């Protein structure tokens, strides 16, 4: 892979991992346009790179997980539904990634979800509980499909539940930690004995790291000012562009 392609894919992974616009969907499109085949070790490095920003940006919240065992328990509960669904229906979700023509539909699903929860659901000040954690996790199962945003489903789940905005954003991104780690472990086990390093991967790693920091900082600063409906407008335009220009 050429260095410039690694940089593009890395930065795209970092930015879209946390913005509510689906990293998987964007990487499928970019890989298609750049004519890049999937590289297991490169994927693993990008997952590591996107893990670091969320740990650093939400460092205080990460520390609280170990000083407040109940909050850690809530995070475990929230992770279970997607984890179980991934194990039980792995073949189904893998076939969904192979059938990339569903992207215009799943992008529109994400857009609709973001718009409705941003415009029609009133903010409240509830806290995360065991039951609400389970709802977060159930919503996250949808994000196993390409084009449906993990962060978008989690943030929307919190809005539906009336979770305090700051806590909702924090909990949503803390949920990305076990998901990224789980994906990293699965890909590593799948590729044992077949992982090879190439210099372009370092460029992809750095660009993913930068992209992750950019998206998290922007979200923390702008989420209350501009809301999430603007992301739905972007996704509608993207979905229409895919269909009009027949990307696939």
C-alpha positions as CSV (number, residue, x, y, z in Angstrom):
1,X,0.0,0.0,0.0
2,X,1.3,3.5,-0.8
3,X,2.0,5.8,2.1
4,X,-0.6,8.4,1.0
5,X,-3.3,5.7,1.0
6,X,-2.3,4.6,4.5
7,X,-2.5,8.2,5.7
8,X,-5.9,8.8,4.3
9,X,-7.3,5.5,5.7
10,X,-5.7,6.1,9.1
11,X,-7.0,9.6,9.5
12,X,-10.4,8.6,8.3
13,X,-10.5,5.7,10.8
14,X,-9.5,8.1,13.6
15,X,-12.0,10.8,12.8
16,X,-15.0,8.6,12.0
17,X,-14.5,6.2,14.9
18,X,-15.9,8.9,17.3
19,X,-18.0,11.1,15.0
20,X,-21.5,9.7,14.7
21,X,-21.1,8.9,11.0
22,X,-19.9,5.2,11.0
23,X,-16.2,4.4,10.6
24,X,-16.9,1.0,9.0
25,X,-19.0,2.6,6.3
26,X,-16.5,5.3,5.5
27,X,-13.6,2.8,5.4
28,X,-15.4,0.5,3.0
29,X,-16.0,3.5,0.7
30,X,-12.5,4.8,0.9
31,X,-11.0,1.3,0.4
32,X,-13.1,0.9,-2.7
33,X,-12.2,4.3,-4.1
34,X,-8.5,3.8,-3.3
35,X,-8.5,0.2,-4.6
36,X,-7.1,-1.1,-1.3
37,X,-7.5,-4.6,-0.1
38,X,-8.0,-5.4,3.6
39,X,-4.8,-5.8,5.6
40,X,-5.3,-7.5,9.0
41,X,-2.2,-6.1,10.7
42,X,-2.9,-2.6,9.4
43,X,-6.4,-2.9,10.8
44,X,-5.1,-4.0,14.2
45,X,-2.7,-1.0,14.3
46,X,-5.5,1.4,13.4
47,X,-7.6,0.0,16.3
48,X,-4.8,0.6,18.7
49,X,-4.3,4.1,17.4
50,X,-8.0,5.0,18.0
51,X,-8.0,3.5,21.5
52,X,-5.3,5.9,22.8
53,X,-7.2,9.2,22.2
54,X,-10.3,8.1,24.0
55,X,-8.2,6.9,27.0
56,X,-6.3,10.2,27.1
57,X,-9.2,12.6,26.4
58,X,-11.5,10.8,29.0
59,X,-8.6,9.9,31.3
60,X,-10.5,11.1,34.5
61,X,-13.5,9.1,33.5
62,X,-11.3,6.0,32.9
63,X,-9.8,6.3,36.3
64,X,-13.3,6.6,37.9
65,X,-14.1,3.2,36.4
66,X,-11.5,1.7,38.8
67,X,-12.5,3.8,41.8
68,X,-16.2,3.3,41.3
69,X,-16.8,-0.4,40.6
70,X,-20.5,0.1,40.0
71,X,-19.7,2.3,37.0
72,X,-17.3,-0.3,35.7
73,X,-20.1,-2.9,36.1
74,X,-22.5,-0.6,34.0
75,X,-19.8,-0.5,31.3
76,X,-19.6,-4.3,31.3
77,X,-23.4,-4.7,31.1
78,X,-23.4,-2.2,28.2
79,X,-20.8,-4.2,26.3
80,X,-22.5,-7.6,26.6
81,X,-25.4,-7.4,24.0
82,X,-23.1,-6.5,21.1
83,X,-20.5,-8.9,22.2
84,X,-23.0,-11.8,22.4
85,X,-24.6,-10.8,19.1
86,X,-21.2,-10.7,17.4
87,X,-20.4,-14.2,18.6
88,X,-23.8,-15.8,17.9
89,X,-24.4,-14.1,14.5
90,X,-20.8,-13.6,13.3
91,X,-21.5,-15.1,9.8
92,X,-24.5,-12.8,9.3
93,X,-22.6,-9.6,10.2
94,X,-19.6,-10.7,8.0
95,X,-21.9,-11.2,5.1
96,X,-23.4,-7.7,5.7
97,X,-19.9,-6.3,5.3
98,X,-19.5,-8.2,2.1
99,X,-22.8,-6.8,0.8
100,X,-21.7,-3.1,0.8
101,X,-24.7,-2.0,-1.3
102,X,-26.6,-1.7,2.0
103,X,-24.5,1.4,3.0
104,X,-27.0,4.0,1.5
105,X,-29.7,2.4,3.6
106,X,-27.7,2.1,6.8
107,X,-26.4,5.6,6.5
108,X,-30.0,6.8,6.2
109,X,-30.9,4.8,9.3
110,X,-28.1,6.5,11.3
111,X,-29.2,9.9,9.9
112,X,-32.8,9.4,10.9
113,X,-31.8,8.2,14.4
114,X,-29.5,11.2,15.0
115,X,-32.0,13.8,13.7
116,X,-35.0,12.4,15.7
117,X,-33.1,12.1,19.0
118,X,-31.5,15.5,18.5
119,X,-34.6,17.5,17.5
120,X,-37.5,15.7,19.1
121,X,-36.1,14.3,22.4
122,X,-35.8,16.8,25.3
123,X,-32.6,16.7,27.4
124,X,-33.0,15.6,31.0
125,X,-30.5,15.0,33.9
126,X,-30.8,11.3,34.6
127,X,-27.8,9.2,35.5
128,X,-26.7,5.9,34.0
129,X,-28.1,2.8,35.7
130,X,-27.8,-1.0,35.2
131,X,-31.1,-1.0,33.1
132,X,-30.1,2.0,31.0
133,X,-26.7,0.4,30.4
134,X,-28.5,-2.6,29.0
135,X,-30.4,-0.3,26.7
136,X,-27.1,1.4,25.5
137,X,-25.8,-2.1,24.8
138,X,-28.9,-3.2,22.9
139,X,-28.8,-0.1,20.7
140,X,-25.1,-0.8,20.0
141,X,-26.0,-4.2,18.4
142,X,-27.3,-2.2,15.5
143,X,-23.8,-0.7,15.0
144,X,-22.5,-4.2,14.1
145,X,-23.8,-3.4,10.6
146,X,-21.6,-1.2,8.4
147,X,-23.0,2.3,8.0
148,X,-24.7,2.4,11.4
149,X,-22.6,4.5,13.7
150,X,-21.5,3.0,17.1
151,X,-21.1,6.4,18.7
152,X,-24.3,7.6,17.1
153,X,-26.4,4.7,18.5
154,X,-24.9,5.1,21.9
155,X,-25.4,8.9,22.0
156,X,-29.0,8.5,20.7
157,X,-29.7,5.8,23.3
158,X,-28.6,8.2,26.1
159,X,-30.8,10.9,24.7
160,X,-33.8,8.6,24.6
161,X,-33.2,7.6,28.2
162,X,-32.8,11.3,29.2
163,X,-29.2,10.9,30.4
164,X,-27.4,14.1,31.3
165,X,-25.6,15.3,28.2
166,X,-22.1,15.3,29.7
167,X,-22.5,11.9,31.2
168,X,-24.1,10.6,28.0
169,X,-21.1,11.7,25.9
170,X,-18.6,10.3,28.5
171,X,-20.4,6.9,28.8
172,X,-20.8,6.6,25.1
173,X,-17.1,7.0,24.4
174,X,-16.1,4.9,27.4
175,X,-18.1,2.1,25.7
176,X,-15.8,2.3,22.7
177,X,-12.8,1.1,24.8
178,X,-14.0,-2.5,25.4
179,X,-15.3,-2.6,21.8
180,X,-12.0,-1.5,20.3
181,X,-10.1,-3.9,22.6
182,X,-12.4,-6.8,21.7
183,X,-12.0,-6.1,18.0
184,X,-8.3,-5.9,18.4
185,X,-8.1,-9.2,20.2
186,X,-10.3,-11.0,17.7
187,X,-8.3,-9.7,14.7
188,X,-5.1,-10.6,16.4
189,X,-6.2,-14.2,17.1
190,X,-7.6,-14.5,13.6
191,X,-4.2,-13.4,12.2
192,X,-1.8,-15.3,14.4
193,X,1.2,-16.4,12.3
194,X,0.1,-14.2,9.4
195,X,0.9,-10.7,10.6
196,X,3.6,-8.8,8.8
197,X,4.7,-5.2,9.3
198,X,5.4,-2.7,6.5
199,X,6.7,0.9,6.9
200,X,3.5,2.5,5.5
201,X,1.6,1.1,8.6
202,X,3.4,3.6,10.9
203,X,2.1,6.5,8.8
204,X,-1.4,5.1,9.1
205,X,-1.0,4.6,12.8
206,X,0.1,8.3,13.4
207,X,-2.7,9.7,11.1
208,X,-5.3,7.6,12.9
209,X,-4.0,8.8,16.3
210,X,-4.3,12.4,15.1
211,X,-7.7,11.9,13.6
212,X,-9.0,10.4,16.8
213,X,-7.8,13.3,18.9
214,X,-9.3,15.8,16.4
215,X,-12.8,14.1,16.4
216,X,-13.0,13.7,20.2
217,X,-11.9,17.3,20.9
218,X,-14.4,18.6,18.4
219,X,-17.2,16.5,19.8
220,X,-16.5,17.6,23.4
221,X,-16.4,21.3,22.4
222,X,-19.2,21.4,19.8
223,X,-21.8,18.8,20.7
224,X,-23.8,21.2,22.9
225,X,-23.4,24.1,20.5
226,X,-24.4,22.5,17.2
227,X,-26.1,19.3,18.3
228,X,-26.1,16.1,16.2
229,X,-28.7,16.9,13.5
230,X,-26.0,18.3,11.2
231,X,-24.4,14.9,11.0
232,X,-27.6,13.5,9.7
233,X,-27.6,16.1,6.9
234,X,-24.1,14.9,6.0
235,X,-25.1,11.3,6.0
236,X,-28.2,11.9,3.8
237,X,-25.9,13.7,1.3
238,X,-23.4,10.9,1.4
239,X,-26.1,8.2,0.9
240,X,-27.5,10.1,-2.1
241,X,-24.1,10.5,-3.6
242,X,-23.4,6.8,-3.3
243,X,-26.6,6.0,-5.2
244,X,-26.2,8.8,-7.8
245,X,-22.6,8.1,-8.6
246,X,-22.9,4.3,-8.2
247,X,-19.8,4.1,-6.1
248,X,-20.2,0.3,-5.8
